[in-house]
Amino acid sequence: MRIADIIHFLRQIFFPQGHDRNRQCPNQTPEKENEENNKKPIYVWFEVVAKKLRSKESIGTAVSVFIHILLIWLLSWWMLPKIDKWYGIDLLVGWNPPDVKTNDISIMPGKEEPAEEEKEALKEQTQDSQPNPQHDETVEKNQPEPNALPDQANNTQSLPATDLPSPVSGGGTPERRKGDLVSGGGYEGRTPQGRGQSVGVGDSSVRGENAVEAALQWIAAHQRKDGGWNFEFEETCRQCSHGGEHGSRVAATALALLPFLGAGYTHQVDSPYKKLVDNGLFFLIKRSVEEQRGLALNREGSQGMYSQGIAAIVLCEAYAMSLQKQAKLSHAAQESLRFIENAQDRQGGGWRYRPNESPGDLSVSAWQIMALKSGKLAGLYVSQPAIYLANDFLESTATDGGRQYNYLPDLKLRGTGPDSPKTCTATGLLLRMYLGWEPGDTMLDEGITMVAQWGPFAKKDGSSCNLYYAYYATLAIHHYDNNYWQRWNSELREFLIQTQSNRGHEAGSWYFPDHYCDTGGRLLNTVLAALILETPYRIMPLFRKPKPQ
């Protein structure tokens, strides 16, 4: 049946009085016919359409329209982001603006330098974040702080008054919506000058920095020719004991790179480790797999999301610290974050060993949240719904009103590693600060006080140390309060200096017998110990500047 016949048939059904304009009533004059046409212009439209469709070109036109519709559908299917499941507000979560490529350097072509206007704006923002000596302390508390960061003026919620020093230079308590990633905690301390100012003066501080450099030398000596690292030493070093058992080279490589970046050694800064870091980043990107949901870095081992989170932190930090932005590194960092967001448990809001596994656990989730925080500091896109879901997950693991935290939602385990009550509480409080809790919040104040009373050691006499707990607890104390921090850091730093190996090929490394750390062996122990020693400058305090030691 021709298209014209279909149109004619439909017109007979819906417009029976005017289906044939060529047939005139005997008593109808030309004037009445013209008046009737003016009253019902749709008849004229049908006549034009029907006439066109009766022509020889109608079939060609129909075929052309069909081909164009098919091409548009194919192009939209190819170009638009692939979303496994639509959650409404997350429709465009997977979309990222294209990078602007320039000259080739190191890993890949870089993105063009910021415009002069952007540099000036960044310079003004940096200046605004410095203390204002002329600030009038009589300004009312509810009035917005003149030199507060931009994101502290919007979507705010006032916090109760506290005797603690203000977390923002110039006085006043910043207002921030709980559940949002805080803007503080940057990498500006990762310079020779920043390191010196952060650790302060004194014999212990100097020996602590020497311990960091010795650890970096040991880690560098165990890099493989392909740029990566192994937890186990069977193929790399027969002189060092206590190799790990975990088989993920991505996790081992990412962990090994963290203390180099923490000390300010990047793939672009001239140093003895420039080539080492560049090869390590290349290894991670080479081992990655582009998937529909993002860049997968978790192909090895049954605990893949650990590898994903740690490697994403490395990529984001390396990109943030780059002197010249690089397209491939930017793409890898952004896509690794997108994978984390798409791997989140959409019901509980956490992460576990495998993508979308439910329920999430606090240990795996911590690495993913810290990766999202690193991405935020690097200026990359982070999905706000993913942050809100992560906050919901923390709520589900909280006990005692938020002072303490469990390993799994509504299930308190009594383990000795990441699932221990002390480790979970320190981890949960740290993540709470990343998501907006500040000093002055009763739950946070009492939780941190509890951690400070526990101390950094596994035993009260300071004879042993659970490095996994010590790592998270140190970060939590560091970000919260300098009064706790000074004593905590001094005790733990001196302990690590005294326990660092100084014999043979193991010199510069650490090893503490522990059920969890045995999986990562001497490499994991050394990395965690080095990161703890680097804490004063590796990540700036979230709410206040560090005091001289």
N, C-alpha and C positions, 0 to 999 in steps of 0.2 A: 504494500500500500504506500502511495506517495505521501510525502509530508503535507502537500497542499490538500490532499483528500482528508487528512486527519483534521487540519484546520477548518476545512469546510464543514466537516461532520460536527465538530465541537461548536461551531458557530450556529448550526441548525438547532442544537440542543439548548444552548444558553441564550441565544438571541433569535427566537423563531420568527419574530415579526420583521426582521430585517435581514434574513439570511440570503435574499437574492435582491440586490439593489437594481438589477436590470429589469425586473418585473415591476410594472407600475399599475396601481389601481386605476380603473377607468375614470373615476371622478377626481383623481389627484392631479392638480395643476402643477406646472414647473415651479411656481412660487412656493407651494406647499412642500414640494419635494426638497427644495433648497433649505426651507425652514426646518424640515425634519433632519436633514444632514447636520445642520448647525447644532441641533439639540443632542444628537447622538454621534459625536466625532469618533467614538470607538469603532463604529461601523466602517468608517473610512479607513481607519488603521488596519482593520481586518482585511479589507479589500486590497490594500497595498501589500500586506504580508502575503496574502494568498496569491496575488499576481506575481510577486517576486518568486515565490516557491514553485509556481507553474512554469517558470522559465527554465531554459536549459542549464543555467548556471547554478540552480538550486542544489543539485547533488554535489557539485564541487565545493560550494559554500559550506554545506553541512560537513563534508569530509574535512575541510580546512579547520572549521571550528572544533571538531572532535580532536584533531591532531594537536591543536594549540592547547586545548584543555589537558590532554595527556602529557604534553611537554611541561606545562606549568606544574602539574601534580608531581612529576618525576623530579623536577628541579627543587621543589619545596621539600620533598622527602629526603633529598640528598643534602640540602644546605641547612635545614633547620636542625637544632640540637635533638639528639636521641634521648628520650626520657623513658626509663623503665616504668615508672609509675608517677602519675601527676598528682601533686599535692597542692594544686591551686596556686598558692603564693610562690611556689618553687618553679613555676613554669619556665623562667629564664635563668635558673640557677646555673645551668651548664654553659651559658653563653659567655664568652670572653672576647674582649676587643682584640683585633689582630695586632701583633707587634710590628713596630716600624724597624726594618732592618737597615743597618749601615755597614761599615767596614768590618771585615773578618778580624777577630781577635781570639786567641786561645781556643775556648770550647766551640763557639759558634758565632755567626754575625751578631752584632750587638744592636741595641735600640739606641736611637739618637739621643744626644745629650738633652737635658731639659732646656727649655727656652729661657732667655734672660729674665722674662717676667716671672717664670716659675722659680728661678733661683732667688730672685729678690724676695718673693713671697715666702719661700722657705727660710731665707735669712731672717726676715722679720719675725716669723713664727718662732725661730730659735731664740732670737733676742727676747721675745715676749715671755719665753719660758724661764728666763733667768730671774733671780730675785730682784725686786724693785725696792732700792733703799729708801725711796721717797714715799713709799706706800703709807697711807694714813691709817693707823690702826684703829681709828675711831669710826671707820666705815661700818655701817650696820651689817650684822651677820647675814641677813637675808638678801643683801644687795650683791649682784654678781661680781665676782672678782675681776678686776680690770685686766689682769695678765694671766687669767686662767686659759687653759687650752680650749680650742674651739668646741670640741665635743662635750665640754663640761657645762655648756650654757643651754643645751637643748635636751629634751626628754629627761628631765632631772627629777630627783626625789631627795628632799633634804634628810640629812642624817642627824641623830641626836648629838647634842653637845658632848664634848669629851675633853679631858685634861691632857690628852696626848698632843704632841706638837702637830701642827697642821701639815697634811701631806702635800700641800701645794705651796710653792714659794710665794712669799708676800702675805701669808696669813689667810684665814678663812677656810671653811670646809667645802670642798667641791661637791656639787650635786651630780649624781650619776644614777642612771636607771640600773638596778640590779638585774643581771642577766645579759648585759652587754659586755663585750671585751673591753677592758680598760686600755687606755692609750699609752700608759707609762711602761717602763721596762725596756728601754732601747739598748742599742749596742755601742753607744758613744764612748763607753769605757774601754773598748778593745783597741787601744792604742798604747804605745810605750808611756806616754804622758798619763793617759787615763789609768793604766795599770798602777803606776807609781802613786798617783793621788788616791786611788781606791784602797790599796792595801796599807798605805801609811808607811811610817818609818819604824825602825827597830830591827833587832836581830832576827826575831821570829818571822817578821814580814819578809825579810831578805831571804831567809832560808826556805820559806814557803814558796817564793818565786823560783828559787833554785830547784826545788822539788818538782815544780810544774815543768820546767825546762828539761829536767832529767826524764820525766815521764814521757814527754813528747819525743825525746830521742829514742827511748825504748820502743814506743809505738811505731816510729818511723822505721826502725830497724826490722820490723816484722811485716812491712808492706810487701805484697807479692808483686811480681813483674807486670801483671796485668792491671795494677793500680788498686786492687782490692786487698782485703784482709780476711783471715780465717780465725775462728775461735779456737780451733784445734791446731796443734803445732807439729803434727806428724810430718807434714811436707814442707814446713817453713822453718822450724827451729827445733833441733833435738837437744839444745842446751838448756832451754827453759822448761820448768815443770808446770804442772797444773794447767794444761791446755783445756779448753772448753769442749763441750759435747754438742752444742747446737750447730746445725749444718747450714744456717743461712749466712751466706757471704754478704748479702745486701745489708743485713743487720750489723754484722761485724764491721763492714766498711763504714757505714753511717756512724756507728758509735765511735770508731777510731778517728773520724774527721771532726767530731764535735769539739774536742779540746783544742785542736789547732785553730778552728774558727773562733773559739772562746778566747784564745790568747791573741787574736788579731791577725793570724797568719792565713791569708786567703790565696786564691789562685791568681791574683793580680798584684798583690803587694810583694815587693822584692824582699825575699827572706830565704833562708836555707830550705824552707818547706813549700815554696811556691809551686814547684813542679809536682811535688808529692800531693798537694791538695788538688791541683788541676787533674792529675791522673785519677785520683779518687772520685772526683765529681764525674769524670768521663766514664768511669766504671759503673757508677750508679745509673747514669742515663742510658748507658749501653745495655744494662741488665733490665731496664724498664720495658713494659709492654703497653702500647697504646690500646685502650679498650673503649667501649662505648661510654662507660661511666667515668673515664678519666685515665690517668697514667698509673698503672699498677706496678708497685715496687715490692710486692709481697708474694712472689711466686714460690719462694723456698721455705720449707718447713711448715709445720701444722699451726704455728702461731704467727701467721703472715701479717696480721695487722700491726703487730709490734714493729716489724720491718718497715711497713708503710709509714707509720707515724714518725719513727726516728729518721728515716731517709727524707721525708718531707721537711722535717725541721732543718736538716742539713742544706737541702736545696734552697729553702726560703732564706736561711741565714746567709748563705753564700751569695744569693742574689741581692739581698739587702745591703751587704757590705761591698758589693762590686763598685769599683771606681768607674767603670764603664759598663752600662747595662747590656746584657747579651740576650738575644732573642731566644736561643734554644734553652738557656738556663731559666729565663722567665717563663717560657712555655712549660718546661718540666715542673717547675715549682707550682705554677698555677694548676696544672692538670693533676698533680699529686694531691693537692688540696681538694679538687673536685672529686677525686676518687674517694677520699676520706668522707666527704659529705654524702656521697651516694652509698657508701658502705655503712652508714649509720643505721642503727636499729630504729625504725620509724615509730615504733610503739613506745619503747622505753627510753630512747634518746642516747643510749650508750654504744659502745663498740666492744667486740670481743675478738677472738682469734681469727675468725673468717668474716668476710663482708656480710653485713645484715644479720649476723648471728645474734640471737636473743636468748637470755638477757645479756646486756653488756656487763663487763666487770670494770672496777675502778682503775686497775693498773693499766690495762690496754687503753681505756678511755682517756687516761691522763696524757699519754703520748699524742693522741689525736687532738686533744684540746690545745696542748702546747704547740702542736704544728699549726693549728688555725691561728693561734696567737702570733706565732712567728710570721705567718703569711700576712697578718694584719700589719705588723711592724714593717714588713717589706713593701707595703702598699699594694698587695695583691687583693683580689676579690675574695671575700669570705661570706658565705650565705648566712644571713641573720637568722632564718628559721633553724638552721643547724645549731646555732649558738643557744637559741631558746630551748631546743630539745635537749641539748647537753645540760642545761641548767635543770631541766626536769629530771634528768637522770641523777644528778647530784642530790636533788631532793629525795629521790627514792632510796638512796644509799645512806642518807643522813640519819643519825640517832641522837638522842639527848638534845633535841631541838636544833641540831646543826653543829653541835660542839664536836661530835665524833662521827666516824663514817665506817661503813661496812664495805667489804670486797664486792659483794653482790647485793642487789636490792632485796631488802627484807630478809637477809640471811647473813648472820655474823659468823665468820669462820675464825678459828684460832690457829693460824698458820705462823710461819716464821719468816716468810719472804714477803712478796707483794701483798699477800692476803692477811698479814698480821694486823691486829687492831691498831698498833702504833703507826705502822706504815700507811694504812688506809686513812687514819685520821690526819696525819701530816699531809698526805696527798690531797684529801678532800678539802682541807682548809686552804692549801695553796691554790687549788682550782677555783675555790670560792672567791679568792682575791682577784684572780684573772677575770672572773665574771662579775665583778662589781662590788663585792663586800669590802669594806674599808675599816681601818682602825676606828673604834667607837661603836661598832656593832657588837652587842653583848655576846652573841654566840661566837663570833670570831675572836673577841678579846679573851673569853674564857677558854676557848679551844687552843689558842696559841699559848696561853699561860700553862695549860696542861702539857703541851709538847715541850715547852721550855723546862718544866719541872722533870720531865722524863730524861732530858738531856740527849746528847748525840750518840751515846754509846749503848751497846746491847746490854752491858752490865754496868752497874753503878760504879764499880771500881775502875772503869775505863780500860779494862784489859782486852776487850773485844769490841768489834764494831760491825753492825749490819749496814753495809754501804748503801743498799737500796733504800732503807729507811733514812739513813743519814743524808742522802742526796735530797730527798723531798723535804725532809724536816729543815735542812739548811736553807733551801730556797724559801720555805714558808717563813722562817724566822728573819731571813734577810729582807724579804719584802715587807714584813710587818713592822718591826720596831728595832731601832738601833740600840736601845738599852739592853734588850735581850741579845741582840746580835753580837755585840762586842765580846761578851763573855763566851758565848757559844762558839764563835769563830776562833777565838784564841785557843780554847781547849781542843777543838777538833783539829785545827791546823797543826798544833804541836804534836798531837797524837799521830797524824798522818806523816809528819816529818820523821818521827821516831820509828815508825813501822815500815817506811819505804825500804825496799831491798837495795843493798849497796854491794852485792857480791856478784862477780862474773857477768855473764850475759843477762842476768835478771835485774841488774842494777837499774834503778829508776822505776821499777814496777811494784805492784802490791798484789797480795793474795791473802784473803781471809776465808777460812773454811765456812761454807754456808750452803745449805741445800739449794737455794735458788742461784746464787752467784756461781756455784760450781758448774752450772750449765754454760755460762759464758766464760768461765775460767779466769785465768790471769789477765786476759785482755779486758774483759768487762770490769774486773776489780780496778785495774789501772785507770781505765777511762773514768769511772765514777769518782775515784779518789782525785784525779786531776780536775774534774769538773767542780768538785766541792772546793778545792783550793782556789779555783778561778772565780768562784761565786761573787766576790766583791766587785769585779769589773765585767764579768761575762754578761750579766743582765742587770741593768740599772734598777734600783728599787722602784717599785710601782708607784709609791706615794710620796717619797721624800728622798732627798739626796743623802748619800752615805756620809757619816761623820768620820773624821780622821781617826785612825786606829791608834 
